[in-house]
Amino acid sequence: MSLFRIFFALILAIVITSCAGNSIKPTPLDESFQPKVDIHNVWFRYLSDEGTKSAYQQLEPVVIEGLVYGIASTGAFQVVDLKTGKVKLAGDVGEEISGGLGTDGDWLFFGTSNGDLVAVDRLFREQWKVHLSSRLLTQPVVSENRVFVSVQDGKLQALDRNTGSQLWQFDSASPRLTVIGNGRPEVHGDQLIVGFDSGKLVGFNPRTGEQLWEYVVAEASGRSDLDRISDVDGRLLFVDNAVVASAANGSTVVVDLATGRKLESFSEASDRGVVAANGLLYLVLKDDVIVAVNPKTHEEVWRQDAFKYRTLGNPVDWNGYLAVVDVKGYLHLLDFNDGSLVGRYHVDFFGVRSTPVVGGEYLLVQGNSDRLKVFLTQEIQH
């Protein structure tokens, strides 16, 4: 990605955010809401006292053998016992962080603001560092001794897990204007699947980089550059031998992993991934309305508009509820069956952009203040 394209995207994103903030007000929360589920904050830790510096960073902790590994945008890190909140290790890597964390259960991987990819062991001792073609804004994915990263200039890179040497690279040829951020690569079975800013969903041989198939989720269309944004940035969902992908200006599709052919298509679309539970698909639409769709009949089962224009994040399935955070820092729990709100917790007064991480019965949320909180649920007896 050229410097002009990056600069143009940054300026446009600021304009979009400003316009949204001035002309479209977030739906206020219902102050009379009575929760049915208690969202219990088990513990919290400040990873840093400076907070997330970039409006586009979405750093996520990882859980390995009962320990939480978290890193702040400043480079400060902590290793914390998941159940007790006791700090086992704390320090600083000495660089600002742009993306992460990724792990194979042994090493940790993250990107720096200088465009480097760094591998450290579980004591955060550096194993190697390599320079990427551009900054990493999402989480690295590790499989079969390979590290896969999708970086800001549209390139997908595969590196040797042990040395950091590049094994192969794919250039997706990003359009002139995209949403800042990238789709996270996902390994499923013997394939690597990635959504690109071009609106394409592509399956690769993770060992060789050979392109196996390609499907266009969203076509760039319309007069303005905004209308032509077709990024496939949301989390991918895998159901048996198929992948579910969505794009905000396209549709939601179910693609056969063996052939790359479309199996199903839904008019509802999202740039924040899809959740499957109870035989339904759950999506956050462009205006932050949440819908449940029956994949067999294509009928909308329910619609929740209480969070309209609150800039919701990627939804996750947590303890039998649909969990989603908003830009104001609230965590919301919805009933899968009817979409009703059953729980709410104000996680971070500075907001939340990162996707919540499910660790067994626990939910981990890293807020914009670099405060890491861990939650459990409990039914409220009335």
N, C-alpha and C positions, 0 to 999 in steps of 0.2 A: 504494500500500500504506500503510495507516495505521501510526502509530507503535506502536500496540498489537500489530498483526499482526507487524511487524518484531521487536518485543521478544519476543513469544511464540515466534516461530520461532527466535530466537537462544537463548532459554532451553531450548527443546525440543532443539535441536541439541546444546547442551552436555550435556543429560541423556542423549541418545542416545549421544554419544561416551563419556561417563563410564560408562554401563552396559555399552557394548560393551567398553570397556577393562577393566572389572572382571569381567565374567561370561564373555566370549568371548575367549580368548587367540589371538593370531595364530599360525598354524602356523610353527614354527621352521624355518629354512632348513637344508637338508642340508649339514652341514659337510664331508662326504666327497665332495661334488660335484667332478667333474673336467671343466672346460670343454673344449668342442670348438672354440669360437670365441673368439678374443681380442678383447675390447672395449678398444680402445686410446684412452686419453685424450690427444688431440692437444694441447689447451691448456685452461686455465681462467682465469677472471677473477672477482674479487669486484666486483660492481656496487655493493655497499654493505656496510658492516661491521656493520649493525644487524639484517639478516635480515627476512624477511617478517613483518609485524606481525599480519595477520589470518589466521585459520584457514581462510578461504574464498577468499583471493586465489589466482589461478592465472595469473600473468603469464607471457607467452610472448615470446621474441625473434622477430625477423623477419630474413630474409636478402634483401638487395637488391644485385645486381651484385657478388657476392663479398664483401660487407660484412655483418657481423652487428650489428643494432641491438637493444640490450637496455636495459631500464629496471627499476629496483628499486622496491619499495613506498615507499621514502623519497623517490623522485623523482630519485635519482642515475641517470645514464645513461652508457653507453659505446658507441662505434662501433668494432668490432674486425674486422681482416682475418680472413676465415673460415679460410684455409689456414695462416696464420702465427701468428695470435693477437696480432698487433701492434695496439696501441691507436691509433686514428686520431683519436679525439675523446672527451673525457670532460667531464662537467659535472653540473648539477643543475637541474631545472625549478622547484624551490622549492615543490612541493606533494606531498602523499602520493598515491600512485596506487592506484586500485581495480580497474582493468581495462585490458587492452591486451596487446601492441601490435597495431594494425591498420595496413595500408598499401595504397596503390594503386601502389607502386613509386616514388612521387615524394614524397608527404607521409606522415607518421606520425600516428596518432590513438590517444588514450588517455583513460580516464576518471579523475577525481580523487575523493578521499574526500568532497569537498564536493558531489559530484553534477554536476560540470562535464565536458563533452567538449572536449578540446583538440586542435587541429591544429597540427603543427609541420612545418617542412621537414626535410631530411636533415641539417641542421646544428643541429637542435632549436631553431630560431628560431620563436617563436609566430606563427601565421598568423591564428588566431581562437580564441575560447573562448565556449562557450554553456552555459547551465544546463539540465540535463535534468530530467525529472520525478522521477527517482530515480537512485541510484548505478548505474554500469555495472560489472558483475562479470565480464564476458567480453570477447572481442575484437570491436571494430567491424569491419564488413565494408564494403568500398568497391567500387562498380561503377557505371559510366556516370555519373560525377560526382555520385553519391549515396552518403552514408554511412548505413549501417543499424545501429541499436543496439537490443538487447533489454535493458531495464533492470529493476531489482529490484522495482518495483511492478507488473510485468506488462505494461507498455506497450512496443510496438514503434514506434520512431520513425525516420523518414527525413529526412535533412538535406542541404542543398545542400553539396556538397564544397568549393566555393570560398568560401562565405560563412558556413556554419553555420546558415543560416536553415532553419526547419522546413518541410518540404514536405508531409508527412502523418503521421498517427499512428493507431495501432490499439490499443485497450484490450482485453486478453485476459480481463479479469475473473478474476484469480487466486483460487483457493480460499483459505479461511482459513489453512490450514497448507500450506506447501510446503518442499521442500529449498532451502536457501540457494544461489543460483546460477541461471543462466538458460541456456537453449539458445542457441547461437550462430546467428544468421541465416546462411543460405547462398544464394548466387545460382547458379542452374543454368539455362543457356539464357536464356529470356526470363521466368523466374520467380524470385521470392524465396520461399524455403521456411523456415518457422520452427516449432520445437516449443515448446509452451507448458506452464506449470505445471498447466493444466487438463486435461492429457492429450491435447490436440488438436494435430494436425499441420496446418498451414494453408499454402496456396499463394497468393501475392499477385502482382499486377502491380506490379513495383518502381517504375514511373514514376508511377502514380496511387494506389497503395495499395488498389486494388480487390481484394476477396477473390475468388479464382477457384474454390477448392474447400476442403473441410475434411474431415479424417478423424480419428475418435476412436481413438487408439492404446491408451489406458488409461481405463477408467471408474473414477470414485471410488466404491469400495464397501467395506463393512466397518463395524464398530461404532466403532472408534477413529479418531482423526484420522491416526494413523500408518498404519493400514490403508488409508486413503483417499488417501494421497499418490499422485499419478499423473503427476508431472513427466516431461516429455520433454526431458531436458537433455543427453543424449549426442550426440556428433557424428553428423551425418547422412551417409549413404553413398549415392552416386548411381551407378546402373548403367544405362547406356543412357538410356531415357526413363522411368526409375522411380527412386524414392527409398526407401531402407531406413531405418526408424526403429524405436526400441525404447524401452520404459518399464519400470522395475523391477517395478511391480505390474500390468503388462499383458502384452503379447506383443511379438514382433518382426514387423513387417509390411512388405510391399513394396507401395508405392502408385504407381499410374500417374499421371504428372505431367500428362497431358492431361485426365484425367477426375476424378482424386482418388479413384478406386475401388481397392479392395484387390485385388492380384493374387495375393499369397501371404501366409500367416500361419504363424508358428512359435511353439510354446509356450515355447521358451527366450526369456528376456527380460533386458534389461540397461539400466542408466541411464548407461552409459559408452560408448555408441556401438558400431558394428559395423565390422569389417574384412573385406574380400573379397580372396581370393587363392587361386590353384590350384583354382578352381571351388567353393570352400567359403566359408561365412560363419563368422567367429570372434567370439565374444561373451564378455564378462566378466559373470558372473551376480552376483546380489545378495550371495552369500556369498564372492565372489572366486574361485570356481571358473571356469576357462576352458574353453569347449567349442567344438568345430568341428562345424558342421552342414552336411549336403549339402542345398542349396536345392531340388534336384530330387526327392529321395526323402523329405526331411524327417528323415532318420536322423542320429543323432549319430555322428560319425566317431571322435572321441576326446574325452577329458575329462582335464583336468589340475587336480588338487586340492592341489598342493604349496604354493599361495599362499593357502589358505583363510583368510579373515578378516584378510588383510594390507592391506586397503583399497587395491586396485589402482586405477590411473588409466585414462585412455583409451588403448587399445592402438593401435599404429601399425605399418605395414608398412615395415620398414627393411632394405635390402640383402638381401631375400629371407627375412627372419625376422620373427616377431611380437615386437615390442618393447613392454614395459610396465613402468612404475615402480610402487613401492609406497610407503606412507606412512612406512616406515622408511628410505627413501632409496635403495633398491636398484633397479637397472635389470636386468631379466631378458630374455633372448632365448630364444624357443621355436622349435622346428622346426615349420614349417607342416604337414608331412605327418603327424606323429604326436604333436605336442604336447610332445615331450621338451625338457627344459631343455638348452641348448647353451652359454649364456654368462651371466655375472653380473658386475655391477660395483657397488660401493657408491659412489653418486654424492654423497650429502650426508647427514651424520650428523644433520641436523635434519629430514630427510625431504624428499619431493618430492610436490607436489600438481599441478603444472602438467603439461600434456600435452607430451611430447617433440615437437620440431619437426624434420622431415626436410628437409635442405637438400642435395639430390643424394645423394652417398654419405655425407654427414656426418649425425650426429644431435646436436641441441642440446638440452640439458636445463638448466632453471633451477630450482635447488633452493630450499628454504625459507630457507636461509642467504643467499640472493641471490647465491650462487655460480653462475656460468654455465660449463658444461663442454661441450666439443665432442668427439665420438667418431668413430672409424672401426672397421671390423671387419676381422679377418684370421683365416683358418683356421689352426688349430694343427696342426702336423705331429707325429704321434706315432711 
